Amino acid sequence: MQQKGTAAAEKTRQHPHLKVAKPEPNPNKVGFMEANEKRMAAALTAVMAYIQTEEEALVLPPPERPQPRRFEQGNLWALAGRQGMMQMRNLMQMKTFNRLR
């Protein structure tokens, strides 16, 4: 069937009395194509900028990390006092919540 369709199309092209009118360019389509090209250019620019920043990040040395703070041994009596207060508070909370059950 495809051969018949192509043969019929060739006959209409070669027929001397039949004129095939070419469609006029649609001005709306031209604007669409320009907008599409602008979008494509913007997308490509964004991708290229991303690739460039990734390449720059690979070339540059990693940023220096701050040294972790070491625990300086303070007053051991104060540390023991705070720990005792927290433990007593924890015991009181447990006692309070166990009575509510």
Rosetta blueprint (number, residue, H / E / L):
1 M L
2 Q H
3 Q H
4 K H
5 G H
6 T H
7 A H
8 A H
9 A H
10 E H
11 K H
12 T H
13 R H
14 Q H
15 H L
16 P L
17 H L
18 L L
19 K L
20 V L
21 A L
22 K L
23 P L
24 E L
25 P L
26 N L
27 P H
28 N H
29 K H
30 V H
31 G H
32 F H
33 M H
34 E H
35 A H
36 N H
37 E H
38 K H
39 R H
40 M H
41 A H
42 A H
43 A H
44 L H
45 T H
46 A H
47 V H
48 M H
49 A H
50 Y H
51 I H
52 Q H
53 T H
54 E H
55 E H
56 E H
57 A H
58 L H
59 V H
60 L L
61 P L
62 P L
63 P L
64 E L
65 R L
66 P L
67 Q L
68 P L
69 R L
70 R L
71 F L
72 E L
73 Q L
74 G L
75 N L
76 L H
77 W H
78 A H
79 L H
80 A H
81 G H
82 R H
83 Q H
84 G H
85 M H
86 M H
87 Q H
88 M H
89 R H
90 N H
91 L H
92 M H
93 Q H
94 M H
95 K H
96 T H
97 F H
98 N H
99 R H
100 L H
101 R L
